[in-house]
């Protein structure tokens, strides 16, 4: 059950501690003004269809705690402690006055992330962007009205959309076949211990001491040969297969396992089948390969980067328009990002009522289908022409260089999201909460953009002078 909270209190009405004078220019007080809490609460309240039961925590407390956690990378317990100790954070989370008590139990953070789904966070992100654009575009709209734009010009293409793909790596141990099989064997042994009932027969043998001794002997080798690696894999496969067969016999003519244990057993069986297939075929590829037992939804994402050729996490596409970032699509499976270009452009058209004038993206987006689609809607897609260049063709090097310089903006957004907004190392364990953490990092990224200090705009005016600097540098190079 959910009950609407009272409207947002002003800073003057917040009950400050005795003897403390809070600064109204604090960043968390400013950020609270950028978020349309009442509009977001209407969407959040629809999640609670039941009118009975315990009253859920307010939207502002749930969303505020998640934003604080994503901003600093705190754990669930540390997030609650920071809110308890900081009056500015308590005002941001919607408390009426400062209190030296825990606002909620840390275990509720998991429920907050489950309720704030990527779809809801996408709507929240759009509401925050719309509020920021309305406050910043009043003077600009007045100037356009004075110029007297034609109706036909309103339907023409306008604006630039920058698109790129990246990977949000999860905090898991680097997967190897031997380590994965050893972990699966240990979990199968723990499952046998849990299923065995003392006093009802002898406990099945698992040979866990021998198996662990052989694995420890393998990991102590500095550079094991390929023969030693295959030998270790064969040994661990034998122990794991024996344990799985033992579990099947123990479950005969008994009640089915609880959902949590049944899911764990299913994952162990999939890991065994995948590793056995790769061992027999002498390959390192298998469909839907599991690289982490605790996070079985994670897949290896081949990026081809020098620092990390393969990353383990979710792959996502983000777009940048007018300095604001949006999450276009994401998946835990590796995919070709070129097939989502049309969807991103249609989302832009749905938001603004017009198509972009140009789209700045990597060469991988520039296939024949996307070029045909962009030509149909009079959109210029950056990049060189397909096929062998013509003899009489003279590429516009100045325009190509300008596109490359302006496309760096999306790279800056990705770097900032990974360093400061929690996208660089996700610590969530469930697929649902991991998806929410990715969408929440985009919301935090836009809040940082809106709350950009004034002096920073004066020192680093990239958005305003990027074209001028690019053209001057290009002329200098020429």
C-alpha positions in Angstrom: 0.0 0.0 0.0 1.2 3.5 -0.8 0.2 6.9 0.6 1.0 10.1 -1.1 3.3 12.4 0.9 2.9 16.1 1.4 4.3 18.5 -1.1 8.0 19.2 -1.0 8.9 21.4 1.9 11.1 24.5 1.4 14.5 24.8 2.8 13.3 27.3 5.5 10.7 24.8 6.8 13.2 22.0 7.3 13.8 21.3 11.0 17.5 22.1 11.4 19.6 20.8 14.4 19.9 23.2 17.2 23.0 25.3 16.8 23.6 24.4 13.1 23.0 26.8 10.2 22.6 24.9 7.0 23.8 26.4 3.7 20.9 26.9 1.2 23.4 26.7 -1.6 24.5 23.2 -0.8 24.6 20.9 -3.9 22.1 18.4 -2.5 19.6 21.2 -1.8 20.0 22.4 -5.3 19.7 18.9 -6.8 16.4 18.4 -4.9 15.0 21.4 -6.8 15.9 19.9 -10.2 13.8 16.8 -9.7 10.0 16.9 -10.2 9.1 14.8 -7.2 5.3 15.2 -7.4 5.1 14.0 -11.1 7.4 11.1 -10.4 5.4 10.1 -7.3 2.3 9.7 -9.4 4.0 7.1 -11.6 5.6 5.4 -8.6 2.2 5.1 -6.7 0.7 3.0 -9.6 3.1 0.2 -8.7 1.1 -0.4 -5.5 -2.3 -1.7 -6.7 -3.1 -3.3 -3.3 -4.7 -1.0 -0.8 -4.0 -3.2 2.2 -0.8 -4.1 4.1 2.1 -2.1 5.3 2.6 1.4 4.0 5.6 1.6 1.6 8.3 4.1 2.0 7.8 7.4 0.1 9.1 7.8 -3.4 11.5 10.6 -2.5 13.1 8.5 0.2 13.5 5.5 -2.1 14.8 7.4 -5.2 16.9 9.8 -3.1 18.7 6.9 -1.3 19.4 5.2 -4.7 20.8 8.4 -6.2 23.1 8.9 -3.2 24.3 5.3 -3.4 25.0 5.6 -7.2 26.7 9.0 -6.7 29.2 7.7 -4.1 29.3 3.9 -4.7 28.3 3.2 -1.1 27.0 -0.2 0.1 23.5 -0.5 1.3 24.5 -0.3 5.0 26.8 2.7 4.4 24.1 4.5 2.4 21.7 4.4 5.3 24.5 5.5 7.7 25.4 8.5 5.5 21.7 9.6 5.4 21.4 9.2 9.1 24.5 11.3 9.7 24.0 14.1 7.1 21.2 16.7 7.4 21.6 17.7 3.8 21.1 14.1 2.6 18.0 13.9 4.9 16.5 17.0 3.2 17.3 15.5 -0.2 15.4 12.3 0.8 12.3 14.3 1.9 12.5 14.1 5.7 10.8 16.9 7.5 13.5 17.5 10.0 16.9 16.3 11.1 16.8 13.0 13.0 19.5 11.0 14.5 17.9 7.7 13.7 18.1 5.2 10.8 15.4 6.2 8.2 14.9 2.6 7.1 16.5 -0.8 7.3 19.4 -1.4 4.8 17.7 -4.5 3.4 15.0 -2.2 1.8 17.5 -0.9 -0.7 17.1 -4.2 -2.6 13.3 -3.6 -2.8 13.9 0.0 -3.9 16.0 -1.1 -6.8 13.4 -3.8 -7.8 10.6 -1.2 -7.8 12.5 1.4 -9.7 12.7 -0.6 -12.9 14.6 0.6 -16.0 11.3 1.7 -17.6 10.3 3.8 -14.6 13.8 5.3 -14.3 13.7 6.1 -18.0 10.5 8.1 -17.5 12.1 9.8 -14.4 15.1 10.7 -16.5 12.9 12.2 -19.2 11.0 14.2 -16.6 14.2 15.6 -15.2 15.5 16.5 -18.6 12.2 18.2 -19.6 12.2 20.3 -16.4 15.8 21.4 -17.1 15.1 22.2 -20.7 12.0 24.3 -19.8 14.0 26.4 -17.3 16.9 26.9 -19.8 15.0 27.5 -23.0 12.7 30.4 -22.1 15.0 33.0 -23.4 15.9 30.9 -26.4 12.2 30.4 -27.3 11.5 34.1 -27.0 14.3 34.8 -29.5 13.0 32.3 -31.9 9.5 33.8 -31.7 10.9 37.2 -32.4 12.6 36.0 -35.5 9.3 34.6 -36.8 10.1 31.0 -37.9 7.9 29.5 -40.6 5.6 26.5 -40.0 7.5 24.5 -42.6 10.7 25.1 -40.7 9.1 23.5 -37.6 8.7 20.3 -39.5 12.3 20.2 -40.8 15.1 18.2 -39.3 17.0 19.9 -36.5 19.5 19.0 -33.9 22.3 16.4 -33.5 22.2 13.0 -31.9 25.4 11.3 -30.8 25.2 7.5 -30.4 27.6 5.0 -29.0 27.7 1.6 -27.3 29.6 0.5 -24.2 29.8 -2.2 -21.6 28.9 -1.9 -17.9 31.2 -4.4 -16.3 30.0 -6.3 -13.2 32.2 -6.9 -10.1 32.9 -10.6 -10.6 36.0 -12.7 -10.4 37.8 -13.1 -13.7 36.3 -16.4 -15.0 38.5 -19.4 -15.9 37.3 -22.9 -16.6 39.2 -24.5 -13.7 38.0 -21.9 -11.1 34.4 -22.1 -12.3 34.4 -25.9 -12.1 36.0 -25.8 -8.6 33.3 -23.4 -7.4 30.5 -25.5 -8.9 32.0 -28.6 -7.2 32.1 -26.8 -3.8 28.5 -25.7 -4.2 27.3 -29.2 -5.1 29.0 -30.5 -2.0 27.3 -28.0 0.1 24.0 -29.0 -1.5 24.6 -32.6 -0.7 25.3 -31.7 3.0 22.0 -29.8 3.1 20.0 -32.6 1.6 21.5 -35.3 3.8 19.4 -36.1 6.9 21.5 -37.4 9.9 20.3 -40.8 11.1 18.8 -41.9 7.8 21.5 -43.8 6.1 25.2 -43.1 5.4 26.2 -39.8 3.9 27.3 -40.1 0.2 31.0 -39.7 -0.4 32.1 -36.7 -2.3 35.9 -37.0 -2.3 36.1 -33.2 -1.5 39.5 -33.4 0.2 41.1 -35.1 -2.7 39.5 -32.8 -5.2 40.5 -29.7 -3.3 44.1 -31.0 -2.9 44.4 -31.5 -6.7 43.0 -28.1 -7.4 45.3 -26.4 -5.0 48.2 -28.2 -6.5 47.2 -26.8 -9.9 46.7 -23.2 -8.9 50.1 -23.1 -7.3 51.8 -23.6 -10.6 52.9 -20.3 -12.1 52.5 -21.1 -15.7 50.6 -24.4 -16.2 50.8 -26.0 -19.6 47.8 -26.7 -21.7 48.1 -30.4 -20.8 47.9 -29.6 -17.1 44.9 -27.3 -17.6 43.0 -30.0 -19.5 44.0 -32.5 -16.8 42.6 -30.3 -14.0 39.4 -29.6 -16.0 38.9 -33.4 -16.5 39.4 -34.1 -12.8 36.9 -31.4 -11.7 34.4 -32.5 -14.3 34.6 -36.0 -12.9 34.0 -34.9 -9.3 31.2 -32.4 -10.3 29.4 -35.0 -12.4 29.6 -37.6 -9.6 28.0 -35.0 -7.2 25.2 -34.1 -9.6 24.3 -37.8 -10.0 24.3 -38.2 -6.3 22.0 -35.3 -5.9 19.6 -36.8 -8.4 19.5 -40.1 -6.5 18.9 -38.2 -3.2 15.9 -36.3 -4.8 14.2 -39.5 -6.0 10.7 -40.0 -4.5 11.1 -36.9 -2.4 9.5 -33.4 -2.3 10.9 -31.0 -4.9 13.5 -28.5 -3.8 12.6 -24.9 -2.9 12.8 -22.4 -5.7 16.2 -21.0 -4.6 17.9 -24.4 -4.3 16.2 -25.7 -7.5 17.6 -22.7 -9.4 21.1 -23.3 -8.0 21.0 -27.0 -9.0 19.9 -26.0 -12.5 22.8 -23.6 -12.8 25.3 -26.2 -11.7 23.9 -28.7 -14.3 24.2 -26.1 -17.1 27.8 -25.3 -16.1 28.6 -29.0 -16.1 27.1 -29.5 -19.5 28.8 -26.4 -21.0 32.2 -27.2 -19.6 31.9 -30.9 -20.7 31.0 -29.8 -24.2 33.9 -27.4 -24.5 36.3 -30.1 -23.1 35.2 -32.7 -25.5 35.2 -30.5 -28.6 38.4 -28.7 -27.5 36.9 -25.2 -28.0 36.3 -22.2 -25.7 33.0 -21.1 -27.1 29.5 -22.3 -26.2 26.1 -20.7 -26.5 24.9 -18.7 -23.5 28.1 -19.4 -21.6 27.9 -19.0 -17.9 30.9 -17.2 -16.5 29.7 -16.6 -12.9 27.6 -18.9 -10.7 26.4 -16.1 -8.5 25.4 -14.0 -11.5 24.5 -16.6 -14.2 22.9 -13.9 -16.4 26.3 -12.2 -17.2 27.8 -13.0 -20.5 31.3 -12.2 -22.0 31.1 -9.1 -24.2 33.9 -8.9 -26.7 34.8 -5.2 -27.1 38.3 -5.4 -28.7 39.7 -2.7 -26.5 43.4 -2.6 -25.7 42.8 -2.4 -22.0 40.1 -5.1 -21.8 39.4 -7.1 -25.0 36.6 -9.0 -23.2 34.4 -7.5 -20.5 31.8 -9.2 -18.4 28.6 -7.3 -17.9 25.7 -5.7 -19.8 26.0 -4.0 -23.2 24.1 -0.8 -23.7 23.6 2.0 -26.2 23.4 5.6 -25.0 22.5 8.7 -27.0 23.4 12.3 -26.3 21.3 15.2 -27.5 21.7 18.8 -26.4 24.1 17.6 -23.7 21.6 15.2 -22.0 22.1 11.4 -22.0 19.5 8.7 -22.5 19.6 5.0 -22.3 18.4 3.6 -25.6 18.8 -0.1 -25.1 20.8 -2.6 -23.1 21.1 -6.4 -23.0 23.2 -9.0 -21.1 23.9 -10.7 -24.4 26.3 -9.5 -27.0 24.6 -7.8 -30.0 25.3 -5.7 -33.0 24.5 -2.2 -32.1 23.8 -1.2 -35.7 20.3 -2.7 -35.6 19.2 -0.3 -32.9 20.0 2.9 -34.8 16.5 3.2 -36.2 14.9 2.7 -32.8 17.1 5.5 -31.3 16.2 7.9 -34.1 12.5 7.1 -33.7 12.8 7.8 -30.0 14.3 11.2 -30.8 11.4 11.9 -33.2 8.8 10.9 -30.6 10.4 13.2 -28.0 10.9 16.3 -30.2 8.4 15.8 -33.0 11.1 16.0 -35.7 14.1 13.9 -36.9 17.7 15.0 -36.2 19.6 16.8 -38.8 22.6 14.6 -38.3 23.6 11.5 -36.3 27.2 11.1 -35.1 28.1 7.4 -34.6 30.8 4.8 -35.2 31.5 3.1 -38.5 29.7 0.0 -37.3 26.4 1.9 -37.4 27.0 2.8 -41.0 25.5 -0.2 -42.9 23.3 -0.1 -46.0 20.0 -0.5 -44.1 20.8 2.4 -41.8 22.1 4.6 -44.7 18.9 3.9 -46.6 16.8 4.8 -43.6 18.7 8.0 -42.9 18.4 9.0 -46.5 14.7 8.5 -46.4 14.3 10.9 -43.5 17.0 13.4 -44.8 19.4 12.6 -41.9 23.2 12.8 -42.4 25.0 9.9 -40.8 28.6 10.6 -40.1 31.4 8.5 -41.5 33.0 7.6 -44.8 31.0 6.2 -47.8 30.7 2.5 -48.2 32.8 0.6 -50.8 35.7 1.8 -52.8 36.0 5.6 -53.1 35.2 7.1 -56.4 37.9 8.7 -58.5 36.2 12.2 -58.7 35.0 12.2 -55.1 36.5 14.8 -52.8 35.7 14.1 -49.2 35.0 17.1 -47.0 37.8 16.7 -44.5 36.8 19.7 -42.6 33.3 18.3 -41.9 34.7 14.8 -41.1 37.1 16.3 -38.6 34.4 18.4 -37.0 32.2 15.3 -36.6 35.0 13.4 -35.0 35.6 16.2 -32.5 32.0 16.6 -31.6 31.4 12.9 -31.2 33.9 12.9 -28.4 31.1 14.2 -26.2 29.5 10.8 -25.9 32.9 9.4 -24.9 33.2 11.9 -22.1 29.7 11.0 -20.9 30.6 7.3 -20.8 33.9 8.0 -19.0 32.1 10.2 -16.4 29.4 7.6 -15.9 31.9 4.9 -15.2 34.1 7.0 -12.9 31.5 9.0 -10.9 28.1 7.5 -11.5 28.4 3.8 -10.7 28.5 2.4 -14.2 32.1 1.3 -14.0 31.8 -1.6 -11.6 28.3 -2.9 -10.8 28.1 -4.8 -7.5 24.4 -5.9 -7.7 23.8 -9.6 -7.9 20.3 -9.9 -9.5 19.6 -9.2 -13.1 16.7 -7.0 -12.2 18.7 -4.8 -9.8 21.6 -4.7 -12.2 19.4 -3.3 -14.9 18.0 -0.7 -12.4 21.6 0.3 -11.4 22.5 0.9 -15.1 19.4 3.1 -15.7 20.0 4.9 -12.4 23.6 5.8 -13.4 22.2 7.7 -16.4 19.8 9.7 -14.2 22.8 10.6 -11.9 24.8 11.6 -15.0 22.1 14.1 -16.1 21.8 15.5 -12.6 25.5 16.2 -12.6 25.2 17.9 -15.9 22.3 20.1 -14.7 24.2 21.0 -11.5 27.3 22.0 -13.3 29.0 24.8 -11.4 29.1 28.2 -13.0 32.8 28.6 -12.8 33.3 25.2 -14.5 31.3 26.5 -17.4 33.6 29.5 -17.6 36.8 27.4 -17.4 35.6 24.5 -19.7 33.1 25.9 -22.2 33.2 22.8 -24.5 29.6 22.9 -25.5 29.7 26.5 -26.7 33.2 26.7 -28.2 33.7 23.2 -29.5 32.9 24.1 -33.1 35.2 27.1 -33.1 38.1 25.3 -31.5 37.7 22.4 -33.9 37.7 24.6 -37.0 40.7 26.6 -35.8 42.7 23.4 -35.0 41.8 21.9 -38.3 43.0 25.0 -40.1 46.2 24.9 -38.1 46.8 21.3 -39.1 46.1 22.1 -42.8 
